[in-house]
Structure formats: structure tokens, C-alpha cells
């Protein structure tokens, strides 16, 4: 199986954990060729709904996927402590 080649489409969010000095940039991408495969960073993958994302991941990580799912909004900038969002940030309803 050939691993997927992806092309970034747009920046969907900037996620900052300043206590640990971590800034993550998240991009929505499109598949150019190949297929999704398991790697050292992934044990499995699957399609999920927004509700399922909130059940599968902590708030600080679920929001990254939820932000990417909303195609019509500007890139989000959010602060977190590694588990919970901080400040005015909140999960999409």
C-alpha cells in the first residue's frame, strides 16, 4: 500500500500551550495520491462525526478537528493547557 500524499489547502487553526512552549499549526489538506496508512504516529484512522470527535479526544485536541470541519470560518487561534481550552475558546455546539 502506498502512503497518501497530501497537499495543504488552508490553515484552520493555531493552538498554543504557552506553559509548555508549544504552538501547533493545523491545516486542512486534500489527498493527491495513495491511501491512508498506519504509521508510527497512528495506530488507526476512521471517519467520524463532530459528536464522535468530542467523545474520542480531549477538548484541546477535539477542537482542532472541529475547527477544520467548519469550512466557512477564518483560522482559529486558541489557547489550551494540554487538556482543556483556556479563555473564551469553547467547543462548537
N, C-alpha and C positions, 0 to 999 in steps of 0.2 A: 504494500500500500504506500503510495506517495503522499507525504505530508502536505497539507494545504499551504499554498502561497497566498498571502493576504495583501491587500492594498488599503492603507488608511483612507477613510472618506472624510471624517471630520472629528475634531476634538470634542468629546462630550462632557468632560469634566476634569477638574483639578482637585485632588483630595490630599489635604495636609494634616499630618500628625506632627506638629511642631515640637512636642515634648520629646519625641524620638528623632526629630530632624528628618522626617520622611515626607516627600512630595511625590505623588503618583499622578501621572497624566494618563487618561483613559481615552481611547479612540474607538469610534465605530469603524469597522473595516468591512470590505467585501472580499469574497473568495475569488481569486484569479484562476487557480488551478488546484488539482489534487483533492484530498479528502482530509477531514479532521481525524487526527490520530492521537492516541495516548502518548504522553511524553514523561520526562522526569518531573514536570510541573503539574501534570494532570493524570489522575487515575481513571477518570471517566468524564463524559460530557453528554448533554442531552438538551433538548428544547424544553423550556419551562415557561409558565405564565408569570405575570408580575406577582400574583399572590404566592406562587410556589417559591419565587426568589426570596421573598421575605421569610419564608419558613426554612429555607436551606442555608441562609447566611446571616451573619451578624449584621446589625444595622449599618455599620461603617462600610461593609463590603456589598451588601444588597443594594444600597443607594447607587453604587457605580453602575450596576446593571440596569436599574430602573431609570437612571438618568439617560443611559444610552438607548433605552427603549422609546423615549419620548423624542421623536424626530423633529418636532416643531419648536423646540426651545433652544435658547442660547446655551453655551457651555456653562456648566455649574462650577462653582468654587465653594468647596465645603471643608470644614474643619472637623476632625474626629480624634478620639483618644485610642484608637485601635479597635474599639468595640462599638461605642456609641457616637452619634453625631453631636457636635457641640454648637452652641449658639442658636441661631434662628433656623438652622437646617433641620429638615424632617423628612421622613419617608413620604413618598407620594401616596395619596389616598385613593 
